[in-house]
């Protein structure tokens, strides 16, 4: 009689009896339930923080009358323009500084000096230079984005393994061939990290930027709600900021999976 073969189940599969998505949502759901119970029992007064039900009704009303979609569209447009402008400047400076010692001597010291200045402190100068229109808001976002991309792309370029450069030279690659086939792909992980930090900074800069005489955008709704003590509207705006930030992070993670398929990484145990 032949022995019966049983399939081998990995230990990791045996341990995961609860779906991961359920484990990840348990904490937020418990927090939401605690919040609702505290509001319903009066432990958390409505003038301190509105209940989840009230916030849901407020969000529904802002969506129906078009206020929230319009504000989101305006804010996203500002972030995209500032991100593009800051991205071009930051990556260009990083390439000049990272690919050439002369470029590093000319660029890096100035960038490091400017980086030490809090970019929020530039708001008064931006207002004097550009007025109170869209320009200072976009410039503030671009400034915050520039430094993150510069630092990470520069570190990525200078962090390329010297043995890869030697291998490229052995294969007959010239300077531009090395840059195209070795240096830039090697710097791509750093660029993706810089892009992730830049997106977070862009949304933070947007909050400050939309305090500059803004008459639309999520920051405008947030400031107006603060003046009238509308905690429900404030929380709705914060949730929108968080959702847009998560969406942006998801886009960057997707780009990483597509562009960095060649790089093995640790995903946790």
C-alpha positions as CSV (number, residue, x, y, z in Angstrom):
1,X,0.0,0.0,0.0
2,X,1.5,3.3,-1.1
3,X,1.9,6.1,1.5
4,X,-0.6,9.0,1.4
5,X,1.2,12.3,0.6
6,X,-0.1,15.4,2.3
7,X,0.6,18.9,1.0
8,X,3.2,20.9,2.9
9,X,1.7,24.1,4.3
10,X,4.3,26.9,5.0
11,X,4.4,28.1,8.6
12,X,3.6,31.7,7.4
13,X,0.4,30.4,5.9
14,X,-0.6,28.6,9.1
15,X,-0.1,31.6,11.2
16,X,-2.3,33.9,9.0
17,X,-5.7,32.7,10.1
18,X,-7.1,36.2,10.0
19,X,-7.1,38.1,6.7
20,X,-4.6,40.9,6.6
21,X,-7.1,43.5,5.5
22,X,-9.2,42.7,8.5
23,X,-6.3,43.1,10.9
24,X,-5.4,46.4,9.3
25,X,-8.9,47.8,9.6
26,X,-9.6,46.6,13.2
27,X,-7.8,49.5,14.9
28,X,-9.5,52.3,12.9
29,X,-12.9,50.7,13.3
30,X,-12.5,50.4,17.1
31,X,-11.4,54.0,17.3
32,X,-14.4,55.1,15.2
33,X,-16.8,53.1,17.5
34,X,-15.2,54.6,20.6
35,X,-15.5,58.1,19.1
36,X,-19.2,57.6,18.3
37,X,-20.0,56.1,21.8
38,X,-18.1,59.0,23.5
39,X,-20.1,61.6,21.5
40,X,-23.5,59.8,22.0
41,X,-22.9,59.6,25.8
42,X,-21.8,63.2,26.1
43,X,-18.3,62.3,27.2
44,X,-17.0,64.1,24.1
45,X,-19.0,67.4,23.7
46,X,-20.0,68.4,20.2
47,X,-18.4,71.8,20.5
48,X,-15.1,70.1,21.1
49,X,-15.4,67.5,18.4
50,X,-18.4,66.6,16.3
51,X,-19.6,63.0,16.2
52,X,-18.8,60.7,13.2
53,X,-22.5,60.8,12.2
54,X,-22.5,64.6,12.1
55,X,-19.3,64.6,10.1
56,X,-20.7,62.1,7.6
57,X,-23.8,64.3,7.2
58,X,-21.7,67.4,6.7
59,X,-19.5,65.7,4.2
60,X,-22.6,64.5,2.3
61,X,-23.9,68.1,2.2
62,X,-20.6,69.5,1.0
63,X,-20.5,66.9,-1.8
64,X,-24.0,67.5,-2.9
65,X,-23.7,71.3,-3.2
66,X,-20.4,70.9,-5.0
67,X,-18.4,72.8,-2.5
68,X,-16.0,70.0,-1.6
69,X,-15.3,68.7,-5.1
70,X,-14.5,72.2,-6.3
71,X,-12.2,72.8,-3.3
72,X,-10.5,69.5,-3.9
73,X,-10.0,70.3,-7.6
74,X,-8.4,73.6,-6.8
75,X,-6.1,72.2,-4.1
76,X,-5.0,69.2,-6.3
77,X,-4.2,71.5,-9.2
78,X,-2.0,73.7,-6.9
79,X,-0.2,70.6,-5.6
80,X,0.4,69.2,-9.1
81,X,1.8,72.4,-10.5
82,X,4.0,73.0,-7.4
83,X,5.2,69.4,-7.5
84,X,6.1,69.6,-11.2
85,X,7.9,72.8,-10.8
86,X,9.8,71.7,-7.7
87,X,10.5,68.3,-9.2
88,X,12.1,69.8,-12.3
89,X,14.3,72.2,-10.2
90,X,15.2,69.6,-7.6
91,X,16.1,66.8,-10.0
92,X,18.0,69.1,-12.3
93,X,20.1,70.4,-9.4
94,X,20.7,66.9,-8.1
95,X,21.9,65.7,-11.5
96,X,24.3,68.7,-11.9
97,X,25.6,68.2,-8.4
98,X,25.6,64.4,-8.3
99,X,27.2,63.7,-11.7
100,X,30.0,66.2,-11.5
101,X,32.4,67.3,-8.8
102,X,32.5,70.8,-10.3
103,X,28.7,70.8,-10.2
104,X,28.8,69.7,-6.6
105,X,31.2,72.5,-5.7
106,X,28.9,75.1,-7.4
107,X,25.5,73.8,-6.3
108,X,25.6,71.7,-3.2
109,X,26.8,74.3,-0.7
110,X,24.1,76.8,-1.8
111,X,21.3,74.2,-1.7
112,X,22.4,73.0,1.8
113,X,22.4,76.6,3.0
114,X,18.9,77.3,1.7
115,X,17.6,74.0,3.0
116,X,18.4,75.1,6.5
117,X,16.0,77.9,6.2
118,X,12.4,77.0,7.3
119,X,10.5,77.1,4.0
120,X,7.4,78.3,5.8
121,X,9.3,81.4,6.9
122,X,9.5,82.3,3.2
123,X,5.8,83.2,3.1
124,X,6.3,86.9,3.9
125,X,8.9,87.3,1.2
126,X,6.8,85.4,-1.4
127,X,3.9,87.7,-0.6
128,X,6.1,90.8,-1.2
129,X,7.6,89.4,-4.4
130,X,4.6,87.7,-5.9
131,X,1.5,89.3,-4.3
132,X,-1.4,87.3,-2.8
133,X,-2.5,85.4,-5.8
134,X,-1.7,81.8,-6.9
135,X,2.0,82.4,-7.4
136,X,3.1,82.4,-3.7
137,X,1.0,79.3,-3.0
138,X,2.6,77.3,-5.8
139,X,6.1,78.7,-5.0
140,X,5.8,77.5,-1.4
141,X,4.9,74.0,-2.5
142,X,7.7,74.0,-5.1
143,X,10.2,75.1,-2.5
144,X,9.3,72.3,-0.1
145,X,9.4,69.7,-2.9
146,X,12.7,70.9,-4.4
147,X,14.8,70.1,-1.3
148,X,13.4,66.6,-0.7
149,X,14.0,65.5,-4.3
150,X,17.4,67.1,-4.5
151,X,18.7,65.4,-1.4
152,X,17.3,61.9,-2.3
153,X,18.3,62.0,-5.9
154,X,21.8,63.3,-5.1
155,X,22.2,60.6,-2.4
156,X,21.0,58.0,-4.9
157,X,23.5,59.0,-7.5
158,X,26.4,59.1,-5.1
159,X,25.3,55.8,-3.6
160,X,25.6,53.8,-6.8
161,X,28.0,50.8,-6.3
162,X,31.5,51.6,-7.6
163,X,31.8,48.0,-8.8
164,X,28.8,48.6,-11.2
165,X,30.7,51.5,-12.6
166,X,33.8,49.4,-13.1
167,X,31.7,46.7,-14.8
168,X,30.2,49.3,-17.1
169,X,33.6,50.5,-18.0
170,X,34.7,46.9,-18.7
171,X,31.8,46.5,-21.1
172,X,32.9,49.6,-23.0
173,X,30.3,52.1,-21.8
174,X,31.2,55.7,-22.2
175,X,30.3,58.5,-19.7
176,X,26.8,59.0,-21.0
177,X,26.3,55.2,-21.3
178,X,27.2,54.8,-17.7
179,X,24.9,57.6,-16.7
180,X,22.0,56.2,-18.7
181,X,22.4,52.5,-17.9
182,X,24.1,52.4,-14.5
183,X,23.9,55.7,-12.6
184,X,20.3,56.7,-13.2
185,X,18.7,53.3,-12.7
186,X,20.8,53.0,-9.5
187,X,19.5,56.4,-8.3
188,X,15.9,55.5,-9.0
189,X,15.1,54.0,-5.6
190,X,16.3,57.2,-4.0
191,X,14.2,59.3,-6.4
192,X,11.1,57.3,-5.5
193,X,11.8,57.9,-1.8
194,X,12.3,61.6,-2.5
195,X,9.0,61.7,-4.4
196,X,7.2,60.1,-1.5
197,X,8.6,62.7,0.9
198,X,7.9,65.4,-1.6
199,X,4.2,64.6,-1.9
200,X,3.8,64.7,1.9
201,X,5.6,68.0,2.0
202,X,3.5,69.3,-0.9
203,X,0.2,68.7,1.1
204,X,1.7,70.3,4.2
205,X,2.9,73.3,2.2
206,X,-0.6,73.6,0.6
207,X,-2.1,74.0,4.1
208,X,0.2,77.0,4.8
209,X,-0.1,78.3,1.3
210,X,-3.9,78.4,1.3
211,X,-3.8,80.7,4.3
212,X,-2.5,83.4,1.9
213,X,-5.7,85.3,1.1
214,X,-7.2,82.1,-0.4
215,X,-10.9,82.3,-1.6
216,X,-11.1,78.6,-2.6
217,X,-9.5,75.3,-1.9
218,X,-9.5,72.9,1.0
219,X,-7.4,75.2,3.1
220,X,-9.9,78.0,2.6
221,X,-12.8,75.8,3.9
222,X,-10.6,74.8,6.8
223,X,-9.8,78.4,7.8
224,X,-13.4,79.5,7.4
225,X,-14.7,76.6,9.5
226,X,-12.1,77.6,12.2
227,X,-13.6,81.1,12.3
228,X,-17.1,79.8,12.9
229,X,-16.0,76.9,15.2
230,X,-17.4,74.3,12.8
231,X,-15.5,71.2,14.0
232,X,-17.4,69.0,11.6
233,X,-16.2,70.9,8.6
234,X,-12.7,71.0,10.0
235,X,-12.6,67.2,10.4
236,X,-14.0,66.7,6.9
237,X,-11.2,68.8,5.5
238,X,-8.6,66.9,7.5
239,X,-10.1,63.6,6.2
240,X,-9.9,64.8,2.7
241,X,-6.2,65.8,3.2
242,X,-5.5,62.3,4.6
243,X,-7.4,60.6,1.8
244,X,-5.5,62.6,-0.9
245,X,-2.2,61.8,0.9
246,X,-3.0,58.1,0.9
247,X,-4.0,58.2,-2.7
248,X,-0.7,60.0,-3.6
249,X,1.3,57.4,-1.6
250,X,-0.5,54.6,-3.4
251,X,0.4,56.1,-6.8
252,X,4.1,56.3,-5.8
253,X,4.0,52.7,-4.5
254,X,2.5,51.6,-7.8
255,X,5.3,53.4,-9.7
256,X,7.9,51.7,-7.4
257,X,6.5,48.3,-8.2
258,X,6.6,49.0,-11.9
259,X,10.0,50.8,-12.1
260,X,11.9,48.8,-9.5
261,X,10.9,45.3,-10.4
262,X,14.6,44.4,-10.7
263,X,15.3,45.2,-7.1
264,X,14.5,42.5,-4.5
265,X,13.3,43.8,-1.2
266,X,12.2,42.6,2.2
267,X,8.4,42.6,2.8
268,X,8.3,41.6,6.4
269,X,7.5,38.3,8.2
